[in-house]
Amino acid sequence: MISRVDAIDLQAKEFYLKHKFIPFQDKELSLFLPLESIAREFFIGQVRE
C-alpha cells in the first residue's frame, strides 16, 4: 500500500520530496510514500511487544 498526494504546485512538490515522498514518473505533481515508510517513522523510539 502507498499514501499518494497530488501537489498543488512545484513548491509543494519540493516540500513532499524533502519528506521522502517519491514522484510518479508519468505525473509531474503526483507523489507517493510507501506505508512501510510511514510505519517505520511511527514506531521509531517505541518498543514493540
Residue frames as qw, qx, qy, qz and C-alpha x, y, z in Angstrom:
[[0.000, 0.888, 0.459, 0.000, 0.00, 0.00, 0.00],
 [0.414, 0.169, 0.003, 0.894, 1.01, 3.60, -0.54],
 [0.014, -0.780, -0.381, 0.497, -0.02, 7.06, 0.51],
 [0.439, 0.395, 0.428, 0.684, -0.50, 9.24, -2.59],
 [0.038, -0.738, -0.242, 0.629, -0.56, 13.03, -2.80],
 [0.471, 0.627, 0.362, 0.504, -1.09, 15.48, -5.65],
 [0.352, -0.373, -0.128, 0.849, 0.97, 18.61, -5.03],
 [0.270, 0.851, 0.387, -0.228, -0.75, 21.87, -5.97],
 [0.371, 0.905, -0.207, 0.007, 2.43, 23.34, -7.47],
 [0.733, 0.392, -0.436, 0.344, 6.19, 22.79, -7.78],
 [0.087, -0.566, 0.514, -0.639, 6.87, 24.41, -4.40],
 [0.808, -0.270, 0.269, -0.450, 4.53, 21.92, -2.74],
 [0.942, 0.236, -0.236, 0.035, 6.21, 19.09, -4.65],
 [0.388, 0.548, -0.544, 0.503, 9.59, 20.17, -3.23],
 [0.491, -0.467, 0.436, -0.593, 8.08, 20.03, 0.27],
 [0.960, -0.053, 0.104, -0.256, 6.96, 16.44, -0.26],
 [0.781, 0.441, -0.376, 0.231, 10.31, 15.45, -1.76],
 [0.045, 0.591, -0.575, 0.564, 12.06, 16.71, 1.39],
 [0.633, -0.280, 0.499, -0.521, 9.82, 14.37, 3.40],
 [0.284, -0.238, 0.920, 0.126, 10.87, 11.26, 1.45],
 [0.718, 0.476, 0.360, -0.359, 7.93, 11.09, -0.96],
 [0.427, -0.122, 0.715, 0.540, 8.74, 9.51, -4.33],
 [0.409, 0.460, -0.106, -0.781, 7.48, 11.13, -7.55],
 [0.776, 0.361, 0.516, -0.035, 5.47, 9.17, -10.09],
 [0.409, -0.178, 0.522, 0.727, 7.28, 9.13, -13.43],
 [0.167, 0.431, 0.691, 0.556, 4.20, 9.85, -15.53],
 [0.179, -0.871, -0.399, -0.221, 2.55, 12.63, -13.45],
 [0.368, 0.536, -0.269, 0.710, 4.67, 15.66, -12.63],
 [0.247, -0.506, 0.325, -0.760, 2.91, 16.67, -9.39],
 [0.893, -0.302, -0.125, -0.309, 1.87, 13.24, -8.05],
 [0.169, 0.521, -0.772, 0.324, 3.99, 11.57, -5.39],
 [0.854, -0.325, -0.335, -0.232, 3.74, 8.58, -3.09],
 [0.144, -0.570, 0.703, -0.400, 5.07, 7.36, 0.23],
 [0.597, -0.052, -0.795, -0.090, 5.07, 3.62, 0.88],
 [0.664, -0.632, -0.090, -0.390, 3.11, 2.76, 4.03],
 [0.869, -0.147, -0.276, 0.383, 6.13, 0.82, 5.25],
 [0.359, 0.356, -0.188, 0.842, 7.93, 4.17, 5.49],
 [0.413, -0.596, -0.035, -0.688, 5.07, 5.65, 7.49],
 [0.882, -0.413, -0.217, -0.072, 5.03, 2.69, 9.87],
 [0.745, 0.082, -0.277, 0.602, 8.80, 2.84, 10.31],
 [0.094, 0.455, -0.155, 0.872, 8.66, 6.55, 11.23],
 [0.617, -0.555, -0.143, -0.540, 5.72, 6.00, 13.57],
 [0.915, -0.357, -0.180, 0.045, 7.48, 3.27, 15.53],
 [0.514, 0.463, -0.387, 0.611, 10.89, 4.97, 15.87],
 [0.039, -0.399, 0.513, -0.759, 11.72, 5.13, 19.57],
 [0.763, -0.241, 0.141, -0.583, 8.81, 2.91, 20.60],
 [0.192, -0.273, 0.940, -0.075, 9.25, -0.57, 21.98],
 [0.680, 0.030, -0.475, -0.558, 7.30, -3.21, 20.12],
 [0.583, -0.276, 0.658, -0.389, 5.77, -6.03, 22.13]]
